[in-house]
Amino acid sequence: MKIGIVGLPNVGKSTLFNALTRAGAEVANYPFCTIEPNVGMVPVPDPRVDFLAEHYHAKSVIHSTVKFVDIAGLVKGASQGEGLGNKFLSHIREVDAIVHVVRAFDDPNVTHVAGGANPESDIDTIKLELAYAGIEKPTIYLANYNESDIADDGAHNPHYQKIKQIAKEDHAGVIGLCAHVENELANLADDAERAEFMQMYGLMESGLDKLIVAGYDLLGLISYLTAGEPEVRAWTIKRGDTALIAAGKIHTDFMKGFIKAEVVSYADFVKYGDLLTARENGRVRQEGRDYVVQDGDIIHFKFNV
């Protein structure tokens, strides 16, 4: 899954990207700071994977991932080449969905290409340029607000409320966060420091975790799990995919020689404490190739070599 981070110049895209990836993308207070897109792989937060890894004392733990692409800021006239627009639009064509970062804060010390925060105008500018270029993508609007908005998630921020309204009209996703604070949080390596930092701001989970999961959901993706002592891993498939397709994600041999899938839901695994007890209680099922895999299924495939 590949998600592009787009928006006007200087709205916090690269700060957000840094927070997501800790990749050190250049951040500066001037337009077109980003020319070539920065790309980073980000694990999808999944406590199910962490639980199974601890249960099995797994030697290898692999989460599903999202690829985020930090695309340079677009401006009015981008579809006609303004501000290197044609180049930037070509990068957007290569992604599966977009996170449209919209400035939802007022700060005279941070340059805005149109003079000040105006979500409706900012969103219209990007939407028009994408429309002129014939680009239509699933979208999440991300309101980048001030740290003073974190406590109530921007409930009293008129910019964010306007963005929510637009998202509803556009049938798009919407999320609010403070990119600067999320960047600080992402750079704390110690778990205790992170917990203390989040408690200080009243955060139950990071805004980035919410964004990553929202992006995953936006594209209709789910995870099934394989688990054992050697490795616990989440595998990404589309909602509605069958056991046969899921098997092919691991290896084409699994698909070619498919016999059956041994399936237990994550909820049942947790309820009964282990696979053996779940099996004794009739909660481990033998499914065929046409079984529609459910999010969180723990699967062991049987196949002929």
Residue pairs with C-beta under 8 A, 6 or more apart in sequence:
1 65
1 66
1 67
1 96
1 97
1 215
1 216
1 219
1 221
1 236
2 66
2 67
2 69
2 94
2 95
2 96
3 66
3 67
3 68
3 69
3 95
3 96
3 97
3 98
3 99
3 215
4 37
4 68
4 69
4 71
4 91
4 92
4 94
4 95
4 97
4 98
4 99
4 137
5 13
5 16
5 17
5 68
5 69
5 70
5 71
5 98
5 99
5 101
6 13
6 71
6 74
6 92
6 98
6 99
6 100
6 101
6 126
7 13
7 73
7 74
7 100
7 101
7 102
7 103
7 122
7 126
8 73
8 74
8 75
8 103
8 112
8 113
8 114
8 122
8 125
8 126
9 30
9 31
9 32
9 33
9 72
9 73
9 74
9 75
9 83
9 113
10 29
10 30
10 31
10 33
10 73
10 103
10 110
10 111
10 112
10 113
11 73
11 101
11 102
11 103
11 112
11 122
11 144
12 101
12 103
12 144
12 179
12 180
13 34
13 70
13 71
13 73
13 101
14 25
14 26
14 27
14 33
14 34
14 38
14 70
15 27
15 179
15 180
15 183
16 70
16 99
16 101
16 142
16 144
16 179
16 182
16 183
17 23
17 25
17 38
17 40
17 68
17 70
18 24
18 25
18 27
18 183
18 186
19 179
19 182
19 183
19 185
19 186
19 208
20 40
20 42
20 68
20 186
20 208
20 211
20 212
21 38
21 40
21 41
21 42
21 68
22 186
22 187
23 38
23 40
25 34
25 38
25 70
26 33
26 34
27 33
29 110
29 111
30 111
31 73
31 75
31 83
31 111
31 113
32 72
32 73
32 83
32 84
33 72
33 73
34 70
34 71
34 72
34 73
35 72
35 84
37 69
37 70
37 71
37 72
37 91
38 69
38 70
39 67
39 68
39 69
39 70
40 67
40 68
40 70
41 65
41 66
41 67
41 68
42 65
42 66
42 67
42 68
42 212
43 63
43 64
43 65
44 63
44 64
44 65
44 66
44 212
44 213
44 216
44 223
44 234
45 63
45 209
45 212
45 213
46 63
46 64
46 223
46 234
48 223
48 225
48 234
48 266
48 296
49 61
49 62
49 63
49 225
49 232
49 233
49 234
50 61
51 270
52 58
52 225
52 227
52 232
52 269
52 298
53 61
53 232
55 227
55 274
56 227
56 228
56 229
56 232
57 229
58 227
58 228
58 229
58 230
58 231
58 232
59 229
59 230
59 231
60 230
60 231
60 232
60 233
61 231
61 232
61 233
62 231
62 232
62 233
62 234
63 234
64 216
64 221
64 223
64 234
64 235
64 236
65 236
66 212
66 215
66 216
68 99
69 91
69 94
69 95
71 88
71 91
71 92
72 84
72 88
72 91
73 83
73 88
73 113
74 83
74 85
74 88
74 89
74 125
74 126
74 129
75 82
75 83
75 85
75 113
75 125
76 82
76 125
76 128
76 129
77 83
77 85
77 129
78 85
78 86
78 88
78 89
78 129
78 133
79 85
79 86
79 89
79 129
79 132
79 133
80 132
85 129
89 129
89 130
89 133
89 135
92 98
92 130
92 133
92 135
92 137
93 135
95 137
96 137
96 138
96 219
97 137
97 138
97 139
97 140
97 215
97 218
97 219
98 137
98 138
98 139
98 140
99 139
99 140
99 142
99 211
99 215
100 123
100 126
100 139
100 140
100 141
100 142
100 172
101 142
101 144
101 179
102 119
102 122
102 123
102 141
102 142
102 143
102 144
102 159
102 163
103 112
103 117
103 119
103 122
103 144
103 159
104 117
104 119
104 143
104 144
104 145
104 149
104 154
104 157
104 159
104 160
104 163
104 176
105 117
105 144
105 145
105 146
105 149
105 157
105 159
106 116
106 117
107 146
114 121
114 122
114 125
117 159
119 143
119 159
119 162
119 163
119 166
120 162
120 166
123 141
123 163
123 166
130 136
130 137
138 172
138 218
138 219
139 170
139 172
139 173
140 172
140 173
140 174
140 175
140 211
140 214
140 215
140 218
141 163
141 166
141 167
141 170
141 172
141 173
141 174
141 175
142 174
142 175
142 176
142 177
142 211
143 154
143 157
143 159
143 160
143 163
143 164
143 174
143 175
143 176
143 177
144 177
144 178
144 179
145 154
145 157
145 159
145 160
145 176
145 177
145 178
146 157
146 178
147 178
147 180
147 181
147 201
149 156
149 157
149 160
149 176
149 178
150 177
150 178
150 181
150 201
150 202
150 203
151 201
151 202
153 176
154 160
154 161
154 176
157 176
160 176
163 174
163 176
164 174
166 172
167 173
167 174
168 174
173 214
173 217
173 218
175 207
175 210
175 211
175 214
176 207
177 207
177 208
177 210
177 211
178 207
181 201
182 206
182 207
182 208
184 197
185 194
185 197
185 198
185 203
185 206
185 208
186 206
186 208
188 194
188 197
198 204
198 205
198 206
220 238
220 239
220 240
221 236
221 237
221 238
221 239
222 236
222 237
222 238
222 239
222 293
222 294
222 295
222 296
223 234
223 235
223 236
223 237
223 295
223 296
224 234
224 235
224 237
224 246
224 293
224 294
224 295
224 296
224 297
224 298
224 299
225 232
225 233
225 234
225 235
225 266
225 296
225 297
225 298
225 299
226 232
226 233
226 235
226 250
226 298
226 299
226 300
227 233
227 298
235 246
235 249
235 250
236 249
237 245
237 246
237 249
237 293
239 295
240 292
241 292
241 293
242 289
242 290
242 291
242 292
242 293
243 258
243 261
243 263
243 287
243 288
243 289
243 290
243 291
243 293
243 299
243 301
244 255
244 258
244 289
244 290
245 255
245 293
246 261
246 293
246 299
247 254
247 255
247 258
247 261
247 301
247 303
248 254
248 255
250 301
253 303
253 305
254 301
254 303
256 303
257 303
257 304
257 305
258 289
258 301
258 303
259 302
259 303
259 304
260 286
260 287
260 288
260 301
260 302
261 286
261 287
261 288
261 289
261 291
261 299
261 300
261 301
261 302
262 284
262 285
262 286
262 287
262 299
262 300
262 301
262 302
263 284
263 285
263 286
263 287
263 291
263 297
263 298
263 299
264 275
264 278
264 279
264 283
264 284
264 285
264 297
264 298
265 283
265 294
265 296
265 297
265 298
266 296
266 297
266 298
267 296
268 278
268 283
269 275
269 278
269 298
271 278
271 283
272 278
272 281
272 283
275 284
275 298
278 284
293 299
